[in-house]
Every structure is written in structure tokens, then in C-alpha cells.
Amino acid sequence: MEFITTRELKERLSELQGQEVSLRGWIRNHRKQKDVCFIDFFDGTCFRNPQVVYDNSLPDAEAARALRVGSAIVVTGRVVPSYKDPETPEIQATAITLEGDCPEDYPLQPKRHTVEFLREIAYLRPRTRLFQAVFRVRSVAAMAIHTYFQDRGYVYVHTPLITGNDAEGAGNTFTVTTLPPEKAGKYEEDFFGKQASLAVTGQLEGETFAMAFSRIYTFGPTFRAENSNTKTHAAEFWMIEPEIAFCDLKELMDLEEDFLKAIVKTVLEKCPDELKFLDQYSGGGLLEKLQTLLTSTCARVTHEEAITILRKAMEAGKEFKFEPKYGEDTAKEHEKYLTEEYFHSPVFVYDWPKDIKAFYMYQNDDGKTVAAVDLLVPGSGELMGGSQRETRCELLEKRMDELHISKEDMYWYVNLRRFGGCTHSGFGMGFERLLIYLTGVDNIRDVIPYARTPMTCDF
Amino acid sequence: MEFITTRELKERLSELQGQEVSLRGWIRNHRKQKDVCFIDFFDGTCFRNPQVVYDNSLPDAEAARALRVGSAIVVTGRVVPSYKDPETPEIQATAITLEGDCPEDYPLQPKRHTVEFLREIAYLRPRTRLFQAVFRVRSVAAMAIHTYFQDRGYVYVHTPLITGNDAEGAGNTFTVTTLPPEKAGKYEEDFFGKQASLAVTGQLEGETFAMAFSRIYTFGPTFRAENSNTKTHAAEFWMIEPEIAFCDLKELMDLEEDFLKAIVKTVLEKCPDELKFLDQYSGGGLLEKLQTLLTSTCARVTHEEAITILRKAMEAGKEFKFEPKYGEDTAKEHEKYLTEEYFHSPVFVYDWPKDIKAFYMYQNDDGKTVAAVDLLVPGSGELMGGSQRETRCELLEKRMDELHISKEDMYWYVNLRRFGGCTHSGFGMGFERLLIYLTGVDNIRDVIPYARTPMTCDF
């Protein structure tokens, strides 16, 4: 017996009309009428699921009627036009056999469960429509990111996850050790002979490869031991960090904008059914937001200009919990105002106050700002953070001294400026932030397969 | 000024002949004759590098002659036919300017360095021809893997790296903690409220997604705290773990073979220059090995048959350090004999003795073996390890009890067999093992950007 997937069924639907096919998958719902029964069938290869229909003429119809929600089955039947929707296949079953049973108390019943409950059964939630949509978008978006960079000659680099550096993550890192508790802290006896932690970024190592391949990107997990229980923080998440030699801040913004549009375009093309579902799920506006992005231009303002806009809004009566101030960071509510109320589009905010940004950013001539840029997007705030890197060795070293970052430990990073250094820039994008933007699902716990957050490390 | 990359130069070479172009990159070598000078120029976007030629008519020729190896430069010049190789572009320079200088004591001089020395300067080695080849193959192979699975409808799943499970990795895992040394071991006060470690596999979580999407794969880092200093062991490496519902052991072998051939084919097509270089570097035979694979069929033998072959060889005079025995694991030398001397091809060895394999493998009717399969390849030994999974709940639980694996902690894994379970199979492939096979480079430290091994965690 030749089997096809529901994805093949959808793709070859007109050709298969009237033909007999065999499918393997699971029962999402099973509705029984006196003469005819309906199975909502899925195998996860396609968001649009066929309906399996059978009546009492089916051999062993009694056994079929007893099949429970959640069971794995093998279905053979004829493809017929669906009376309710020409694009949704219907299978007139001639045989249905049970592959794997499922008990009555199966937690996933065909009703709307809360996302909180579904997190408790995270190992089953990918079987629901919501998570079929979310995790397929996740997979398609990941591939779109790889394709974008590879098509443009970028080299994919796996930067290390275990690191002896602590340059960026002071205080926010997980320690990695093989020492038994009684030897804790004796790092010279530890696996690596020194204190090691989980990386908070691959950027610094990424720069070493950009100085060899010109254009590189990373796509890997990153870790923050931040004790914050918010909708956007997780202890383990995936990051994309491209780094480009001979690229300045302006060109970096061009790249970020082109990149974001390309990813959105691909996901819109490859996941129309999923996005339609997510649009409804998230209350509408998602599809419009994504489609609008493709034809609009992202706004670009300096940090100073952004603060001026925010202060004017405040003076005109807009209420903020935190006052927007020159020289200081912006708050979520400020980002929300800029993207959703003022510009109605993603916004690049660049030239940030030096004192609130990282040591490796290019110091502008004004002596106050650095060539850093944050991309803010409607609905999820900061999506990408990037900068032109400081290439002048003496300025970099001075900044490291000021911030008590060891030039000796980081000699290799400093040396990149000595050994054929060049203007270069890069950005980081949290993959889950992108998914929140793409799916309208607003909690990071629901866009990652198994979320790790304070006090939670299940499955 | 419009810049092009050396990759664009190669791709558009015939169209660009006679045109003026501008390039940005680095000096690998600089040979100066009385009247004419040659710069081996690279920007890392292409393995085939143009030669930049200039003579004393160049404006500021003296400054150009002073340019040192390792410096970043901007070159403008006319594309002319190369006298030595029609496919290698030559640039007749009309302007060369220094972007970033490099001192005389730059460690990477244009001579053959040992790989041991290059490991010490791992942050510079991607600039060498060897590592330009290795790390581009790494990137191209990674993309080939994603493309293979995505083209076939597999969903890419990011399984968690930090885990509370210890099912597979007992004793070989890194602990992840935020506890200060004085509180070491008080895991109830730790970040996750329990002991957490770095994952040794994503398979178990992968199975939960295969039971929802039918076909999934993982591609992410994996960790082993194994204190072994061999050429094939690293504490941090990348793994690919596909998992397929409604797939048995035979179909799994078919998939593995098709997958391997597809990756090899793509790398042969996309990295011809890199592989030619690596073929010479590794002493020849690499290209032939890879090309032969495409047209041959992998051998398939049971573990018992493999031992019989090995014992017959031994009886015929073949010397092994370890005696091949029924019911026991094979040694590296046995794998080498099977692939390189007996079959001259990759070999699937399947139906392994149950006692030396993992708890989740399908127990064959003979009561002695499990439906596991190892794929052995010439030159790098075991490349993939897979199995049909045990789907019978009572047999799985019995095996877990025998091996003292907690059914309570792993309730979710066991439940996959209760809630619509089905025949399913999957394999794991160490990405660096694949790269050793693809590049002929025989040490894992040289196919990963920054290797983590016992007592080594640099950069």
C-alpha cells in the first residue's frame, strides 16, 4: 500500500480527485451521526486537514465508530469533493484501522483549552491547531532566515555555547560545571580548568569569522540567567547574529529592513493557512500588519529625535508611566507609542547614548553617542539590536578600561582591530521575538517548544 | 563607488572582462618584483581568489609596495585574463588603498603552519585556505541538511538545551547552575528549582513533535562531559536528529542512505574548489570516496553477520587488537575493516544486542536484539545511529525498570505510547562526524570554529 501525506494530498488535490489514497495520522475530532460519521484527521504535514467520512457500509463500521479522539489510524478511501469547501479534501473511507489507541481521559479533547493548561501538557500541545500553526511558522521562518543569508553568500557559523568569556553577560550567566558540590568553585579542577558559562551572544566570535569571510551569520541558542518572569523573557532562546565586514551603520539598517521584509514575505507565501488561523486567533490585524510591512518603509530616527517625539506627545497629553529623557533608555510604552501610534510601522532608532550601550560600539564624533541601532516593531517592541563596531583600537581599549572589561582576556577580540581591521557592523535578532511578531502569539512560552524560565524546566 | 565581492567576480567573470571593478578584502600574500607586484587577495566570499597585479605606474606605488600581509585593502582595477589560469580572475590595479593595517609580527604568515599552531590562533585561522575550505563546507553542508528536510515537509524543531532529564546521559552531563559555590548542590534554590544539565540529545523531545507533525528534525548543539581526548570527541558539538512517524527500521535505513547521498551531492556541486583543495590536503582519495558514494549502494548487515565477517577475517590472519564477539560492541578497528577493507562503502549494521543499546529501542522478537542501526562510513567510523522506537508501553516500561530509568520523571515520554502511539523511527548524526567524512580533515578540533575539549575553552 502506497501512503501519501496530507501535504501531498493538498498539493495534488485536483489530480487525486476520485482516486483511492491511504493516509496515516491522528483523530482530532470524531463526530458520529446515525448514518454518517466524520473524523477530523491530521498528520501534521499540512495545516489544512482532510475530513474522513464513513457510513455504516464501511467494513467493521462498529469498530470505526468506537475510535477515540487522539488515536493513530490508517485510512484508505476515495478523494471526493468537499461539500463545504472546495479546497479542503474529503476522504470517503473504505477502510479505517487502528494503529495506536488513546484512552478516554486523553487530556487534549476537541474543545478550546487555555494556553496555560496547554503549557502543562507541552508534550501534547503540538497536536493542537494553534501549535501546529505556531511551530510550522517557526520552522518555515528558520528556513527563510538560512535561505536569505545563504543566497547572499553569507557563511553560517556555529559560535561556541560554552564560553570562558564574561564580557557581555556579567551576572546574567549560567555556570557550566562538572564539579561535585563539595568542590564547587574550585574551577581549576573543573572540566575546562577554569570557570565556564553559557554564552549570552556569539557576536564576538562571529566578528572573528567576518574578518575572514566578509559576511557571516550565526543561528543558535543563547542563554540568560535573568530572574524575570515576563512574557518576553526566557532563559534559553535562539538568536540570529549576522556580521558584515566593510559595512557601516546605514548599510546595516538597509540590510535589517530588507531581511525582515524577506522573512515576512516568505512566511506569508508558505504559511497562508497558518497565518489566517493566527490572525483570527490573535484578534485580527496580524495579516494586515505583515502585508503592510512589505510595501512600507521603516522609519529612521536618532535616539534624540525619538525622545523629542515622545516628549512632545507627553506635552500634548499622552500619558507615560516613565518620562522619556534624553540620554536614557526608552521604555516599552515608548516603543509602543513610536511604532503603533506615531509611525504605524517599524522604526529604527539609532545613535544611542554611549553610556547605556555596549563597549564594542563605534563611538560617534559627538563624544556622546555610539553608532548603535534598535529596530522597534509594532506589537513586540525591540526586534533587532545592532551597531557599527568600534574599529579604532585605542578607543576600544579605553572603553574596555572604563567598563572594567579585561583587555588581556579579550586580547583576540582587540587584535581584530590590529590585524587588518575594517569597518564592520552586525545585529542580533531574538528568534522568539520575531515569532511573536509573526504569529501574534504574545508569550514567548508559546512560541518555543519547551520554554525554560525561572523555576520551570519541564520535559 | 560600487563594490563587488570575489564571489560575484567569479560568477560574472566573462561579463566583467575588461571592466573596472572595486573590491574590499585582505592581503594573503604580497610578492614584489622590480617592475611588477602581485597580491593574493581574498574577501572570503569565494575560495577562488583573484590576483591583484600592479606596477610602478600605479599612483602611490611606493605606498602599495609597503602594504603588509594581513592588511585590509580596497582595490580598484580592470579585470583582465589571467595568464596562468583562465578561471582565476586577475585585477590590473589602478588604485589600492589601505583600510586596516597589519603589523610585521602578524602570526599568519604566507607559509604552511601546523594545525596545532593554528588551533592556538583559532580566531585567525579562518583566514587560511584550509579553514576557508573547511568552514565553507560546514556552512554549505548545514544548509544542505536544512534543505533536504524542508523540501520533504519535515518541521525543524528546537529541542531544549537545558534539561531536567538525565535519561540518556547519566554521569556524562554538565551541570547548569546559578548557585554560588557556598550553596552548591542546593538545587531547590537553583534557577530552575531543580538540578539541570546540558542536553545530550534532543531525541526524546523530538519524538513528542513527531507524534504531531509526522516528520521532524532537530539541528542544534549537544553536550558531553566526557573526559576523553581523542580526535573525534568534543564536549560541545552539533547534532541532527530526524524523527519520523509511521516509519520502521528498513525505511529508516532508506532515509539515511538517501539523505547522506543528497548532502554529499550538494557539497560536491557547491564546493568544487574547496573539495579539490581538501582532496590534495588530505593526501588524495577524498573526491573519489565521495563521488563513488553517489553511485553505490550502502551495504546492510546484521550485527551478527558483521561479527561473523570480522571473525572470519581474524581466522584468515587479519590482526585485531580487540576480538570481535557476538553480543558485544564493535571497536573502531572493526568498523574500519568493514567499511574500508571488506565492503569499500558505507555499511549499515542493524539488529544490535539489546544489552549494549538504549532503553527506547524496539525489542525484536528474538528477545536478544533491538531494531537499532549504526551507519559506518570509510574514514570516520560511525556516522549515524538510529533505531525504530519501542512503541509497546509495557515493554518500554519493563526496560526502563531494568535500567533504573524513572518512569515517573519520564511520564510524558511513556505517554506517547498511550496517546495515539505509532511505529516511529529516527536517527542522530553528529555534524562534525559528517564534516570529518566530507573534508578529510581528521580532527574534530579542526572542523568546529572553537572546540571545547577537556581543559580547553578558549576564545
HADDOCK unambig.tbl for C-alpha pairs under 7 A between the chains (distance, minus, plus):
assign (segid A and resid 43 and name CA) (segid B and resid 212 and name CA) 6.79 0.50 0.50
assign (segid A and resid 43 and name CA) (segid B and resid 213 and name CA) 6.03 0.50 0.50
assign (segid A and resid 43 and name CA) (segid B and resid 214 and name CA) 5.93 0.50 0.50
assign (segid A and resid 44 and name CA) (segid B and resid 212 and name CA) 5.58 0.50 0.50
assign (segid A and resid 44 and name CA) (segid B and resid 213 and name CA) 3.70 0.50 0.50
assign (segid A and resid 44 and name CA) (segid B and resid 214 and name CA) 5.88 0.50 0.50
assign (segid A and resid 45 and name CA) (segid B and resid 153 and name CA) 6.35 0.50 0.50
assign (segid A and resid 45 and name CA) (segid B and resid 213 and name CA) 5.67 0.50 0.50
assign (segid A and resid 45 and name CA) (segid B and resid 214 and name CA) 6.65 0.50 0.50
assign (segid A and resid 70 and name CA) (segid B and resid 419 and name CA) 6.16 0.50 0.50
assign (segid A and resid 70 and name CA) (segid B and resid 420 and name CA) 5.42 0.50 0.50
assign (segid A and resid 71 and name CA) (segid B and resid 419 and name CA) 6.54 0.50 0.50
assign (segid A and resid 71 and name CA) (segid B and resid 420 and name CA) 4.02 0.50 0.50
assign (segid A and resid 72 and name CA) (segid B and resid 420 and name CA) 4.55 0.50 0.50
assign (segid A and resid 72 and name CA) (segid B and resid 421 and name CA) 6.33 0.50 0.50
assign (segid A and resid 72 and name CA) (segid B and resid 422 and name CA) 6.53 0.50 0.50
assign (segid A and resid 99 and name CA) (segid B and resid 422 and name CA) 6.01 0.50 0.50
assign (segid A and resid 100 and name CA) (segid B and resid 420 and name CA) 4.54 0.50 0.50
assign (segid A and resid 100 and name CA) (segid B and resid 421 and name CA) 4.71 0.50 0.50
assign (segid A and resid 100 and name CA) (segid B and resid 422 and name CA) 5.53 0.50 0.50
assign (segid A and resid 101 and name CA) (segid B and resid 418 and name CA) 6.88 0.50 0.50
assign (segid A and resid 101 and name CA) (segid B and resid 419 and name CA) 6.56 0.50 0.50
assign (segid A and resid 101 and name CA) (segid B and resid 420 and name CA) 5.09 0.50 0.50
assign (segid A and resid 102 and name CA) (segid B and resid 418 and name CA) 5.95 0.50 0.50
assign (segid A and resid 102 and name CA) (segid B and resid 419 and name CA) 4.53 0.50 0.50
assign (segid A and resid 102 and name CA) (segid B and resid 420 and name CA) 5.07 0.50 0.50
assign (segid A and resid 103 and name CA) (segid B and resid 419 and name CA) 6.94 0.50 0.50
assign (segid A and resid 106 and name CA) (segid B and resid 419 and name CA) 6.86 0.50 0.50
assign (segid A and resid 123 and name CA) (segid B and resid 208 and name CA) 5.62 0.50 0.50
assign (segid A and resid 123 and name CA) (segid B and resid 412 and name CA) 6.72 0.50 0.50
assign (segid A and resid 126 and name CA) (segid B and resid 209 and name CA) 6.42 0.50 0.50
assign (segid A and resid 126 and name CA) (segid B and resid 212 and name CA) 5.70 0.50 0.50
assign (segid A and resid 127 and name CA) (segid B and resid 212 and name CA) 4.74 0.50 0.50
assign (segid A and resid 136 and name CA) (segid B and resid 155 and name CA) 6.41 0.50 0.50
assign (segid A and resid 139 and name CA) (segid B and resid 155 and name CA) 5.64 0.50 0.50
assign (segid A and resid 139 and name CA) (segid B and resid 156 and name CA) 4.85 0.50 0.50
assign (segid A and resid 139 and name CA) (segid B and resid 157 and name CA) 6.83 0.50 0.50
assign (segid A and resid 153 and name CA) (segid B and resid 45 and name CA) 6.36 0.50 0.50
assign (segid A and resid 155 and name CA) (segid B and resid 136 and name CA) 6.40 0.50 0.50
assign (segid A and resid 155 and name CA) (segid B and resid 139 and name CA) 5.64 0.50 0.50
assign (segid A and resid 156 and name CA) (segid B and resid 139 and name CA) 4.85 0.50 0.50
assign (segid A and resid 157 and name CA) (segid B and resid 139 and name CA) 6.82 0.50 0.50
assign (segid A and resid 158 and name CA) (segid B and resid 449 and name CA) 6.69 0.50 0.50
assign (segid A and resid 159 and name CA) (segid B and resid 449 and name CA) 6.58 0.50 0.50
assign (segid A and resid 159 and name CA) (segid B and resid 450 and name CA) 7.00 0.50 0.50
assign (segid A and resid 160 and name CA) (segid B and resid 450 and name CA) 6.14 0.50 0.50
assign (segid A and resid 163 and name CA) (segid B and resid 457 and name CA) 6.35 0.50 0.50
assign (segid A and resid 164 and name CA) (segid B and resid 457 and name CA) 6.11 0.50 0.50
assign (segid A and resid 164 and name CA) (segid B and resid 458 and name CA) 6.61 0.50 0.50
assign (segid A and resid 174 and name CA) (segid B and resid 176 and name CA) 6.05 0.50 0.50
assign (segid A and resid 174 and name CA) (segid B and resid 177 and name CA) 5.53 0.50 0.50
assign (segid A and resid 174 and name CA) (segid B and resid 178 and name CA) 5.34 0.50 0.50
assign (segid A and resid 175 and name CA) (segid B and resid 176 and name CA) 5.68 0.50 0.50
assign (segid A and resid 175 and name CA) (segid B and resid 177 and name CA) 5.29 0.50 0.50
assign (segid A and resid 175 and name CA) (segid B and resid 178 and name CA) 6.02 0.50 0.50
assign (segid A and resid 176 and name CA) (segid B and resid 174 and name CA) 6.04 0.50 0.50
assign (segid A and resid 176 and name CA) (segid B and resid 175 and name CA) 5.67 0.50 0.50
assign (segid A and resid 176 and name CA) (segid B and resid 176 and name CA) 4.94 0.50 0.50
assign (segid A and resid 176 and name CA) (segid B and resid 177 and name CA) 6.75 0.50 0.50
assign (segid A and resid 177 and name CA) (segid B and resid 174 and name CA) 5.53 0.50 0.50
assign (segid A and resid 177 and name CA) (segid B and resid 175 and name CA) 5.29 0.50 0.50
assign (segid A and resid 177 and name CA) (segid B and resid 176 and name CA) 6.75 0.50 0.50
assign (segid A and resid 178 and name CA) (segid B and resid 174 and name CA) 5.35 0.50 0.50
assign (segid A and resid 178 and name CA) (segid B and resid 175 and name CA) 6.03 0.50 0.50
assign (segid A and resid 181 and name CA) (segid B and resid 184 and name CA) 4.86 0.50 0.50
assign (segid A and resid 181 and name CA) (segid B and resid 185 and name CA) 5.12 0.50 0.50
assign (segid A and resid 184 and name CA) (segid B and resid 181 and name CA) 4.84 0.50 0.50
assign (segid A and resid 184 and name CA) (segid B and resid 184 and name CA) 6.09 0.50 0.50
assign (segid A and resid 185 and name CA) (segid B and resid 181 and name CA) 5.11 0.50 0.50
assign (segid A and resid 191 and name CA) (segid B and resid 454 and name CA) 5.65 0.50 0.50
assign (segid A and resid 191 and name CA) (segid B and resid 455 and name CA) 5.96 0.50 0.50
assign (segid A and resid 192 and name CA) (segid B and resid 454 and name CA) 5.37 0.50 0.50
assign (segid A and resid 192 and name CA) (segid B and resid 455 and name CA) 3.79 0.50 0.50
assign (segid A and resid 192 and name CA) (segid B and resid 456 and name CA) 5.38 0.50 0.50
assign (segid A and resid 192 and name CA) (segid B and resid 457 and name CA) 6.00 0.50 0.50
assign (segid A and resid 193 and name CA) (segid B and resid 455 and name CA) 4.95 0.50 0.50
assign (segid A and resid 208 and name CA) (segid B and resid 123 and name CA) 5.61 0.50 0.50
assign (segid A and resid 209 and name CA) (segid B and resid 126 and name CA) 6.42 0.50 0.50
assign (segid A and resid 212 and name CA) (segid B and resid 43 and name CA) 6.80 0.50 0.50
assign (segid A and resid 212 and name CA) (segid B and resid 44 and name CA) 5.58 0.50 0.50
assign (segid A and resid 212 and name CA) (segid B and resid 126 and name CA) 5.71 0.50 0.50
assign (segid A and resid 212 and name CA) (segid B and resid 127 and name CA) 4.74 0.50 0.50
assign (segid A and resid 213 and name CA) (segid B and resid 43 and name CA) 6.01 0.50 0.50
assign (segid A and resid 213 and name CA) (segid B and resid 44 and name CA) 3.68 0.50 0.50
assign (segid A and resid 213 and name CA) (segid B and resid 45 and name CA) 5.65 0.50 0.50
assign (segid A and resid 214 and name CA) (segid B and resid 43 and name CA) 5.91 0.50 0.50
assign (segid A and resid 214 and name CA) (segid B and resid 44 and name CA) 5.86 0.50 0.50
assign (segid A and resid 214 and name CA) (segid B and resid 45 and name CA) 6.63 0.50 0.50
assign (segid A and resid 412 and name CA) (segid B and resid 123 and name CA) 6.72 0.50 0.50
assign (segid A and resid 418 and name CA) (segid B and resid 101 and name CA) 6.88 0.50 0.50
assign (segid A and resid 418 and name CA) (segid B and resid 102 and name CA) 5.95 0.50 0.50
assign (segid A and resid 419 and name CA) (segid B and resid 70 and name CA) 6.16 0.50 0.50
assign (segid A and resid 419 and name CA) (segid B and resid 71 and name CA) 6.56 0.50 0.50
assign (segid A and resid 419 and name CA) (segid B and resid 101 and name CA) 6.56 0.50 0.50
assign (segid A and resid 419 and name CA) (segid B and resid 102 and name CA) 4.53 0.50 0.50
assign (segid A and resid 419 and name CA) (segid B and resid 103 and name CA) 6.92 0.50 0.50
assign (segid A and resid 419 and name CA) (segid B and resid 106 and name CA) 6.85 0.50 0.50
assign (segid A and resid 420 and name CA) (segid B and resid 70 and name CA) 5.43 0.50 0.50
assign (segid A and resid 420 and name CA) (segid B and resid 71 and name CA) 4.02 0.50 0.50
assign (segid A and resid 420 and name CA) (segid B and resid 72 and name CA) 4.55 0.50 0.50
assign (segid A and resid 420 and name CA) (segid B and resid 100 and name CA) 4.53 0.50 0.50
assign (segid A and resid 420 and name CA) (segid B and resid 101 and name CA) 5.06 0.50 0.50
assign (segid A and resid 420 and name CA) (segid B and resid 102 and name CA) 5.06 0.50 0.50
assign (segid A and resid 421 and name CA) (segid B and resid 72 and name CA) 6.34 0.50 0.50
assign (segid A and resid 421 and name CA) (segid B and resid 100 and name CA) 4.71 0.50 0.50
assign (segid A and resid 422 and name CA) (segid B and resid 72 and name CA) 6.51 0.50 0.50
assign (segid A and resid 422 and name CA) (segid B and resid 99 and name CA) 5.98 0.50 0.50
assign (segid A and resid 422 and name CA) (segid B and resid 100 and name CA) 5.51 0.50 0.50
assign (segid A and resid 449 and name CA) (segid B and resid 158 and name CA) 6.69 0.50 0.50
assign (segid A and resid 449 and name CA) (segid B and resid 159 and name CA) 6.57 0.50 0.50
assign (segid A and resid 450 and name CA) (segid B and resid 159 and name CA) 6.98 0.50 0.50
assign (segid A and resid 450 and name CA) (segid B and resid 160 and name CA) 6.13 0.50 0.50
assign (segid A and resid 454 and name CA) (segid B and resid 191 and name CA) 5.65 0.50 0.50
assign (segid A and resid 454 and name CA) (segid B and resid 192 and name CA) 5.38 0.50 0.50
assign (segid A and resid 455 and name CA) (segid B and resid 191 and name CA) 5.95 0.50 0.50
assign (segid A and resid 455 and name CA) (segid B and resid 192 and name CA) 3.77 0.50 0.50
assign (segid A and resid 455 and name CA) (segid B and resid 193 and name CA) 4.93 0.50 0.50
assign (segid A and resid 456 and name CA) (segid B and resid 192 and name CA) 5.39 0.50 0.50
assign (segid A and resid 457 and name CA) (segid B and resid 163 and name CA) 6.35 0.50 0.50
assign (segid A and resid 457 and name CA) (segid B and resid 164 and name CA) 6.09 0.50 0.50
assign (segid A and resid 457 and name CA) (segid B and resid 192 and name CA) 6.00 0.50 0.50
assign (segid A and resid 458 and name CA) (segid B and resid 164 and name CA) 6.60 0.50 0.50
